[in-house]
Amino acid sequence: MWVLVILISLICFGIGTFLYLTWNFNYWRNQCVLGPRPNIFKGSFPKTSEGICNLVEELHEIYLKYKETQCYVGVFAARSPKLFILDPKLASLILKTKFNSFRDNESSLWASAHVEELRFGSPFVSVGNAWKEKRNKLVQLISTKAIRSHSNFMKEYARRMTLFIKSGDSNSTWDIKDVPMRCVNYYGRTSCFPFLRKLYPVRFFPLITDEYFKGLVKRALQGNIGDSNNTENCVLRRLLQIKTKNDLSVIEIAGHTTTVLIDGFETAAIVIANCLLMLARNQRVQTKLRQYLKECDEDTLYSENTTNNYLNSCIQETLRLFPPLATLFKICTESVTLDNYLNDTKVELRPGDQIYISSYSFHHDPTYFDEPEKYWPERFDAEFGGVLKYKEMGAFLPFGDGPRMCPGMKLALMEVKIAVVELIREFELVSANGEENKLDPNSFLLKIDGDILLKIKKIN
């Protein structure tokens, strides 16, 4: 008797689990939205679930299959339905024109406010109207004026970097990608059972990182920052000014410092490494850039108003191939209707529906970029319309777009420019990596898997 009861219980449990995991699988088809058939546990991304490839690569496969006939398709992260946008004009509508209907980022679901105070100090994670207030405070720390005041520090550390390289063996191979990144695998692993995130929340940043930054800010705010004319203290002075003006707590300031770290350091480090690798593989471009740097003055190189020069073109082409925000994850916050003009249908989205936009797919689409896998900075020359042409098409989104585009973009770009200029002026770079761009399957910020190895030779 007991054996029969246990057997029936197991069967019922199995049926219940199966129904739970597959219940949403008709979510999009019930609204006449096409898309690949999802798998149990793995959804629309079986290779990503198994760690075989990065999410952007499976998204790109779906993109190429449907883009000619659909403006969007329905996909699933495990059992969670997502609307995958395939049309750059529609993506631009979501990010800008209809921003209020999609103002929240899905990253707000990836952490818990009571577990990670600093993480929720970031405008990238904040929901509702809080993101705007937090962003306004953050931009004071990384405004154009503040970035200019920090440029001398950046140049000094770039010079120290070149001296360090010169002190090494001229025949050695250098790994230029040694900045560890934090992955978001936990979010993917709990997609089948999202309630686990509430029962067992996992931190995006380790606890020791939070404690370090809180301690750092406390010491900075309590200590003597010295002469106000001392440029070495400008960052600390700026923190004090922001605290006084906005009555910020230690937690809020520490939260902003971690945001700056992600936006202005880790993102910049990845872009620098990718740019140097592309230059090392393409000697024609490297030689042309070096010659341009010889002929160009410093103000032109680093001016925010000078966007159509060869240095910028090389960086923008790197961002096209390897966009830091390779996928934008948005949440519908107000009911809205999206048109699929390719087949004259519509989809009604409700608050809570989630959106995927793959900047990587737009960037690698030959419809918008000729020979998209080729590193060709000249495509961004002013005579061809420059960066603006692609942005107006909605097809160039390395830092997102609209009111919630990456606030640290200007800081990151300034760091990238200074590092690339210093290295290309002083050294000849030769790739020791080969030509394959295998992406790290576990990285949130898009980066190449494994080491990036270069031969760095001093120019006589």
C-alpha positions as a printed NumPy array, in Angstrom:
array([[  0.   ,   0.   ,   0.   ],
       [  2.705,   2.488,   0.99 ],
       [  4.669,   1.652,  -2.136],
       [  1.627,   2.535,  -4.252],
       [  1.126,   5.843,  -2.402],
       [  4.782,   6.781,  -2.873],
       [  4.623,   5.825,  -6.552],
       [  1.485,   7.894,  -7.144],
       [  3.048,  10.829,  -5.246],
       [  6.168,  10.67 ,  -7.393],
       [  4.109,  10.522, -10.571],
       [  2.01 ,  13.49 ,  -9.454],
       [  5.163,  15.418,  -8.496],
       [  6.707,  14.657, -11.871],
       [  3.61 ,  15.735, -13.767],
       [  3.322,  18.882, -11.64 ],
       [  6.967,  19.781, -12.228],
       [  6.643,  19.175, -15.966],
       [  3.54 ,  21.355, -16.174],
       [  5.243,  24.094, -14.158],
       [  8.306,  24.081, -16.395],
       [  6.338,  24.08 , -19.661],
       [  3.257,  26.098, -18.667],
       [  4.532,  29.304, -20.301],
       [  5.684,  27.692, -23.544],
       [  2.609,  28.882, -25.429],
       [  2.91 ,  32.417, -24.045],
       [  3.994,  33.96 , -27.345],
       [  2.216,  31.573, -29.715],
       [ -1.085,  32.491, -28.049],
       [ -0.354,  36.038, -29.261],
       [  0.635,  34.827, -32.764],
       [  4.303,  35.627, -32.143],
       [  6.681,  33.21 , -33.864],
       [  9.891,  31.854, -32.385],
       [ 11.961,  28.711, -31.862],
       [ 10.378,  25.888, -29.895],
       [ 11.784,  25.941, -26.312],
       [ 13.305,  22.95 , -24.521],
       [ 12.447,  21.99 , -20.962],
       [ 14.999,  23.441, -18.493],
       [ 17.003,  25.032, -21.353],
       [ 14.38 ,  27.202, -23.024],
       [ 15.525,  28.681, -26.343],
       [ 19.204,  28.579, -25.425],
       [ 20.367,  24.969, -24.919],
       [ 24.017,  25.654, -25.816],
       [ 24.195,  28.624, -23.444],
       [ 22.627,  26.536, -20.675],
       [ 25.321,  23.908, -21.167],
       [ 28.128,  26.51 , -21.142],
       [ 29.03 ,  25.837, -24.772],
       [ 28.663,  29.433, -25.962],
       [ 27.748,  32.937, -24.851],
       [ 24.081,  33.957, -24.878],
       [ 24.734,  36.539, -27.616],
       [ 25.841,  33.799, -30.002],
       [ 22.622,  31.792, -29.684],
       [ 20.605,  34.996, -29.88 ],
       [ 22.461,  35.821, -33.087],
       [ 21.556,  32.444, -34.595],
       [ 17.884,  33.151, -33.889],
       [ 18.296,  36.7  , -35.199],
       [ 19.702,  35.525, -38.542],
       [ 16.952,  32.925, -38.943],
       [ 14.01 ,  35.29 , -38.425],
       [ 15.163,  38.837, -39.191],
       [ 13.966,  38.906, -42.806],
       [ 10.356,  38.108, -41.922],
       [  9.857,  39.234, -38.303],
       [ 10.462,  42.401, -36.292],
       [ 10.435,  40.321, -33.09 ],
       [ 10.192,  36.7  , -31.984],
       [  9.322,  34.972, -28.741],
       [ 12.141,  33.211, -26.876],
       [ 12.494,  31.635, -23.447],
       [ 15.19 ,  31.757, -20.774],
       [ 14.331,  28.362, -19.256],
       [ 10.566,  28.859, -18.718],
       [ 10.625,  32.668, -18.669],
       [  9.22 ,  34.298, -21.859],
       [ 11.177,  37.13 , -23.504],
       [ 10.381,  39.156, -26.616],
       [ 13.51 ,  39.306, -28.761],
       [ 13.613,  42.487, -30.886],
       [ 15.064,  41.956, -34.391],
       [ 14.518,  45.381, -35.938],
       [ 16.776,  48.346, -35.027],
       [ 13.994,  50.872, -35.619],
       [ 11.788,  49.024, -33.159],
       [ 14.704,  48.79 , -30.722],
       [ 15.171,  52.553, -30.97 ],
       [ 11.443,  53.047, -30.337],
       [ 11.693,  50.957, -27.156],
       [ 14.862,  52.622, -25.87 ],
       [ 13.896,  56.21 , -26.687],
       [ 10.42 ,  57.113, -28.003],
       [  8.511,  54.67 , -25.773],
       [ 11.057,  54.767, -22.973],
       [  8.433,  55.234, -20.238],
       [  6.894,  51.9  , -21.207],
       [ 10.264,  50.132, -20.808],
       [ 12.094,  52.23 , -18.208],
       [ 13.27 ,  49.361, -15.953],
       [ 16.231,  47.06 , -16.591],
       [ 15.977,  43.327, -16.005],
       [ 19.136,  43.585, -13.889],
       [ 16.877,  44.79 , -11.07 ],
       [ 15.778,  41.143, -10.775],
       [ 19.323,  39.813, -10.526],
       [ 20.001,  40.912,  -6.967],
       [ 18.248,  41.57 ,  -3.676],
       [ 18.217,  45.032,  -2.111],
       [ 18.408,  43.703,   1.454],
       [ 21.423,  41.558,   0.52 ],
       [ 23.321,  44.05 ,  -1.655],
       [ 22.943,  47.656,  -0.561],
       [ 25.751,  48.892,  -2.809],
       [ 24.482,  47.074,  -5.877],
       [ 21.127,  48.836,  -5.577],
       [ 22.885,  52.178,  -5.306],
       [ 23.533,  51.874,  -9.044],
       [ 21.167,  53.632, -11.472],
       [ 21.599,  50.617, -13.761],
       [ 19.711,  48.435, -11.273],
       [ 17.242,  50.939,  -9.804],
       [ 13.57 ,  50.739, -10.778],
       [ 10.688,  53.208, -11.096],
       [ 11.775,  56.823, -10.909],
       [ 14.667,  56.125,  -8.508],
       [ 17.046,  55.488, -11.424],
       [ 16.803,  59.119, -12.561],
       [ 17.652,  60.547,  -9.137],
       [ 20.589,  58.161,  -8.717],
       [ 21.843,  58.779, -12.229],
       [ 21.759,  62.571, -11.717],
       [ 23.927,  62.178,  -8.624],
       [ 26.315,  59.784, -10.357],
       [ 26.928,  61.983, -13.387],
       [ 28.255,  64.711, -11.097],
       [ 31.144,  62.363, -10.311],
       [ 31.807,  61.469, -13.964],
       [ 30.752,  64.666, -15.732],
       [ 32.735,  65.985, -18.689],
       [ 34.4  ,  68.548, -16.42 ],
       [ 35.31 ,  65.885, -13.853],
       [ 36.72 ,  63.583, -16.544],
       [ 38.892,  66.385, -17.913],
       [ 40.235,  67.028, -14.413],
       [ 41.202,  63.343, -14.151],
       [ 42.831,  63.127, -17.6  ],
       [ 46.299,  63.986, -16.285],
       [ 46.103,  61.05 , -13.853],
       [ 45.091,  58.761, -16.681],
       [ 48.001,  59.935, -18.81 ],
       [ 50.442,  59.54 , -15.919],
       [ 49.377,  55.952, -15.289],
       [ 49.489,  55.243, -19.025],
       [ 53.095,  56.454, -19.005],
       [ 53.864,  54.207, -16.029],
       [ 52.368,  51.33 , -17.987],
       [ 54.701,  51.949, -20.918],
       [ 57.709,  52.194, -18.589],
       [ 56.728,  48.864, -17.035],
       [ 56.53 ,  47.243, -20.467],
       [ 59.897,  48.74 , -21.478],
       [ 61.477,  47.269, -18.362],
       [ 60.494,  43.761, -19.442],
       [ 62.047,  41.312, -21.865],
       [ 61.604,  42.567, -25.433],
       [ 61.061,  38.971, -26.615],
       [ 58.371,  38.123, -24.058],
       [ 54.666,  37.702, -24.733],
       [ 52.244,  39.829, -22.733],
       [ 48.749,  38.938, -21.589],
       [ 46.832,  42.211, -21.844],
       [ 43.564,  40.851, -20.501],
       [ 44.168,  40.191, -16.836],
       [ 41.163,  41.95 , -15.288],
       [ 38.801,  39.379, -13.762],
       [ 35.105,  39.857, -14.491],
       [ 32.071,  38.922, -12.463],
       [ 29.601,  36.591, -14.179],
       [ 25.854,  36.315, -13.708],
       [ 25.55 ,  32.525, -14.069],
       [ 23.395,  32.302, -10.96 ],
       [ 20.592,  34.243, -12.634],
       [ 20.58 ,  31.829, -15.574],
       [ 20.672,  28.762, -13.322],
       [ 17.602,  29.916, -11.385],
       [ 15.492,  30.872, -14.429],
       [ 13.414,  27.688, -14.048],
       [ 12.688,  28.41 , -10.376],
       [ 12.899,  32.218,  -9.892],
       [ 11.517,  31.961,  -6.346],
       [ 14.925,  30.549,  -5.362],
       [ 16.362,  34.053,  -5.771],
       [ 14.213,  35.18 ,  -2.848],
       [ 14.858,  32.099,  -0.718],
       [ 18.591,  32.061,  -1.439],
       [ 19.768,  35.372,  -2.91 ],
       [ 23.306,  35.369,  -4.268],
       [ 25.457,  38.468,  -4.352],
       [ 26.59 ,  40.092,  -7.597],
       [ 29.597,  41.549,  -5.757],
       [ 31.324,  39.559,  -2.975],
       [ 30.677,  40.786,   0.568],
       [ 34.357,  41.658,   0.985],
       [ 34.028,  44.07 ,  -1.975],
       [ 31.106,  45.888,  -0.361],
       [ 32.953,  46.151,   2.95 ],
       [ 36.08 ,  47.47 ,   1.228],
       [ 34.24 ,  50.27 ,  -0.555],
       [ 32.21 ,  51.248,   2.499],
       [ 35.422,  51.451,   4.52 ],
       [ 37.158,  53.4  ,   1.764],
       [ 34.406,  56.012,   1.623],
       [ 34.273,  56.35 ,   5.426],
       [ 38.029,  56.988,   5.572],
       [ 37.832,  59.449,   2.705],
       [ 34.994,  61.412,   4.255],
       [ 36.472,  61.462,   7.743],
       [ 40.083,  62.094,   6.809],
       [ 42.011,  65.22 ,   5.863],
       [ 42.05 ,  65.526,   2.084],
       [ 44.641,  68.258,   2.128],
       [ 45.015,  71.42 ,   0.081],
       [ 42.004,  72.114,  -2.145],
       [ 44.415,  73.135,  -4.908],
       [ 46.137,  69.761,  -4.839],
       [ 44.933,  67.955,  -7.979],
       [ 45.791,  64.589,  -6.468],
       [ 42.872,  65.037,  -4.083],
       [ 40.263,  66.021,  -6.69 ],
       [ 38.344,  62.737,  -6.523],
       [ 37.986,  62.918,  -2.739],
       [ 37.   ,  66.579,  -2.929],
       [ 34.36 ,  65.709,  -5.479],
       [ 32.921,  63.02 ,  -3.211],
       [ 32.691,  65.53 ,  -0.353],
       [ 31.02 ,  68.09 ,  -2.603],
       [ 28.433,  65.572,  -3.758],
       [ 27.758,  64.437,  -0.186],
       [ 27.288,  68.01 ,   1.045],
       [ 25.085,  69.025,  -1.871],
       [ 22.868,  65.946,  -1.918],
       [ 23.079,  64.741,   1.687],
       [ 24.244,  61.305,   0.57 ],
       [ 24.89 ,  58.442,   2.969],
       [ 28.066,  56.378,   3.035],
       [ 26.132,  53.502,   1.429],
       [ 24.959,  55.705,  -1.458],
       [ 28.437,  57.071,  -2.152],
       [ 30.002,  53.618,  -1.909],
       [ 27.336,  52.345,  -4.31 ],
       [ 28.294,  55.033,  -6.804],
       [ 31.979,  54.138,  -6.508],
       [ 31.254,  50.507,  -7.445],
       [ 29.214,  51.75 , -10.427],
       [ 32.135,  53.877, -11.579],
       [ 34.41 ,  50.863, -11.134],
       [ 32.261,  48.738, -13.465],
       [ 31.513,  51.483, -16.016],
       [ 34.852,  53.239, -16.02 ],
       [ 37.382,  50.534, -15.192],
       [ 36.307,  47.002, -16.044],
       [ 34.425,  48.057, -19.174],
       [ 37.332,  50.229, -20.298],
       [ 39.839,  47.425, -19.594],
       [ 37.927,  45.039, -21.857],
       [ 37.632,  47.599, -24.67 ],
       [ 41.359,  48.449, -24.435],
       [ 42.335,  44.782, -24.615],
       [ 40.038,  44.133, -27.586],
       [ 41.207,  47.271, -29.407],
       [ 44.892,  46.387, -28.973],
       [ 44.203,  42.863, -30.214],
       [ 42.447,  44.165, -33.337],
       [ 45.302,  46.587, -34.024],
       [ 47.863,  43.822, -33.506],
       [ 46.046,  41.608, -36.023],
       [ 45.665,  44.425, -38.553],
       [ 49.063,  45.949, -39.183],
       [ 47.739,  48.278, -41.917],
       [ 45.351,  49.892, -39.451],
       [ 47.985,  50.027, -36.709],
       [ 50.498,  51.761, -39.004],
       [ 47.885,  54.229, -40.23 ],
       [ 46.817,  55.039, -36.657],
       [ 50.424,  55.544, -35.545],
       [ 50.993,  57.986, -38.395],
       [ 47.796,  59.828, -37.525],
       [ 48.914,  60.176, -33.906],
       [ 52.203,  61.726, -35.046],
       [ 50.366,  64.369, -37.039],
       [ 47.572,  65.137, -34.568],
       [ 47.717,  67.489, -31.564],
       [ 46.594,  66.448, -28.081],
       [ 43.506,  68.667, -27.993],
       [ 42.139,  67.123, -31.167],
       [ 42.832,  63.589, -29.949],
       [ 40.968,  63.919, -26.684],
       [ 38.359,  66.541, -27.516],
       [ 34.82 ,  65.403, -26.809],
       [ 33.662,  67.358, -29.869],
       [ 36.023,  65.539, -32.233],
       [ 34.3  ,  62.264, -32.989],
       [ 35.262,  61.644, -36.605],
       [ 39.011,  61.084, -36.375],
       [ 40.938,  57.888, -36.994],
       [ 41.552,  57.17 , -33.315],
       [ 37.816,  57.309, -32.636],
       [ 37.129,  55.192, -35.709],
       [ 39.464,  52.461, -34.441],
       [ 37.767,  52.478, -31.021],
       [ 34.243,  52.573, -32.482],
       [ 35.066,  49.642, -34.761],
       [ 36.268,  47.701, -31.717],
       [ 33.023,  48.555, -29.928],
       [ 31.075,  47.373, -32.961],
       [ 32.76 ,  43.975, -32.977],
       [ 32.73 ,  43.634, -29.178],
       [ 29.974,  45.827, -27.686],
       [ 30.332,  45.928, -23.866],
       [ 26.533,  45.812, -23.492],
       [ 26.055,  43.055, -26.043],
       [ 22.454,  42.433, -24.959],
       [ 20.054,  44.962, -23.453],
       [ 17.533,  43.468, -21.021],
       [ 14.424,  45.609, -20.531],
       [ 11.166,  45.202, -18.597],
       [  7.798,  46.473, -19.824],
       [  6.476,  48.904, -17.21 ],
       [  3.307,  50.135, -18.951],
       [  0.972,  48.32 , -21.34 ],
       [  2.021,  48.989, -24.926],
       [  1.441,  47.672, -28.448],
       [  4.36 ,  46.895, -30.769],
       [  3.87 ,  46.562, -34.527],
       [  5.464,  43.869, -36.654],
       [  5.378,  45.819, -39.917],
       [  7.026,  42.974, -41.847],
       [  3.848,  40.859, -41.638],
       [  1.269,  43.393, -40.46 ],
       [  0.704,  41.923, -36.973],
       [  0.894,  43.327, -33.457],
       [  1.777,  42.159, -29.971],
       [  0.257,  43.501, -26.773],
       [  2.82 ,  43.754, -23.981],
       [  1.851,  43.974, -20.34 ],
       [  3.806,  45.245, -17.313],
       [  6.352,  42.611, -16.367],
       [  6.946,  41.326, -19.901],
       [ 10.666,  41.213, -20.622],
       [ 12.558,  42.355, -23.726],
       [ 15.87 ,  41.321, -25.291],
       [ 17.716,  43.645, -27.682],
       [ 20.96 ,  42.275, -29.136],
       [ 23.312,  45.094, -30.059],
       [ 25.784,  42.343, -31.012],
       [ 23.398,  41.082, -33.71 ],
       [ 22.818,  44.538, -35.18 ],
       [ 26.582,  45.168, -35.2  ],
       [ 27.285,  41.89 , -37.013],
       [ 24.515,  42.187, -39.599],
       [ 25.723,  42.744, -43.204],
       [ 22.49 ,  44.666, -43.864],
       [ 23.931,  47.535, -41.83 ],
       [ 27.699,  46.896, -41.861],
       [ 29.485,  45.612, -44.971],
       [ 31.721,  42.618, -44.211],
       [ 30.728,  42.771, -40.537],
       [ 33.431,  40.363, -39.298],
       [ 36.189,  42.509, -40.813],
       [ 37.996,  45.099, -38.688],
       [ 37.667,  48.166, -40.902],
       [ 37.669,  51.486, -38.968],
       [ 37.218,  53.478, -42.179],
       [ 33.524,  52.555, -42.164],
       [ 33.151,  55.279, -39.493],
       [ 34.881,  57.988, -41.564],
       [ 33.021,  61.303, -41.819],
       [ 32.702,  60.958, -45.605],
       [ 30.54 ,  57.856, -45.059],
       [ 28.388,  59.511, -42.414],
       [ 30.474,  58.687, -39.341],
       [ 29.073,  57.132, -36.19 ],
       [ 25.948,  59.273, -36.394],
       [ 24.699,  57.446, -39.5  ],
       [ 24.635,  54.092, -37.722],
       [ 23.17 ,  55.538, -34.54 ],
       [ 20.323,  57.136, -36.486],
       [ 19.626,  53.731, -38.036],
       [ 19.398,  52.3  , -34.507],
       [ 22.029,  49.744, -35.512],
       [ 24.943,  50.934, -33.319],
       [ 24.355,  50.456, -29.582],
       [ 27.685,  49.687, -27.854],
       [ 26.574,  51.473, -24.653],
       [ 22.819,  51.22 , -25.147],
       [ 20.682,  54.23 , -26.079],
       [ 18.088,  56.576, -24.683],
       [ 17.788,  58.017, -21.156],
       [ 19.297,  54.902, -19.523],
       [ 22.308,  54.431, -21.762],
       [ 25.553,  53.721, -19.894],
       [ 26.384,  56.804, -17.767],
       [ 30.088,  55.885, -17.649],
       [ 30.52 ,  55.924, -21.437],
       [ 32.532,  59.16 , -21.604],
       [ 34.838,  58.115, -18.769],
       [ 35.465,  54.705, -20.345],
       [ 36.147,  56.201, -23.788],
       [ 38.626,  58.713, -22.365],
       [ 40.532,  55.915, -20.605],
       [ 40.544,  53.814, -23.774],
       [ 41.839,  56.703, -25.895],
       [ 44.68 ,  57.552, -23.524],
       [ 45.832,  53.933, -23.156],
       [ 45.702,  53.203, -26.896],
       [ 47.502,  56.441, -27.816],
       [ 50.335,  55.836, -25.343],
       [ 50.892,  52.237, -26.431],
       [ 50.645,  52.739, -30.193],
       [ 53.03 ,  55.696, -30.08 ],
       [ 55.652,  53.715, -28.192],
       [ 55.26 ,  50.125, -29.383],
       [ 54.569,  47.863, -32.305],
       [ 51.98 ,  45.228, -31.427],
       [ 51.906,  41.746, -32.955],
       [ 49.246,  39.187, -32.104],
       [ 50.25 ,  35.837, -30.64 ],
       [ 46.588,  34.771, -30.34 ],
       [ 45.598,  33.593, -33.802],
       [ 42.517,  34.906, -35.567],
       [ 39.626,  33.26 , -33.71 ],
       [ 37.309,  35.445, -31.618],
       [ 35.85 ,  32.816, -29.295],
       [ 33.665,  34.595, -26.757],
       [ 33.746,  33.84 , -23.056],
       [ 30.556,  31.793, -22.521],
       [ 30.135,  32.974, -18.924],
       [ 30.841,  36.698, -19.162],
       [ 28.181,  39.387, -18.725],
       [ 30.467,  42.047, -20.222],
       [ 31.366,  40.695, -23.659],
       [ 34.98 ,  39.536, -23.834],
       [ 37.174,  37.029, -25.638],
       [ 37.622,  33.687, -23.927],
       [ 41.071,  32.963, -22.548],
       [ 44.175,  35.141, -22.661],
       [ 44.908,  37.894, -25.168],
       [ 48.595,  37.437, -25.944],
       [ 50.638,  40.087, -27.743],
       [ 54.249,  40.62 , -28.698],
       [ 55.035,  44.219, -27.742],
       [ 58.155,  45.675, -29.367],
       [ 59.621,  49.11 , -28.617],
       [ 59.688,  51.403, -31.634],
       [ 63.191,  52.733, -32.188]])
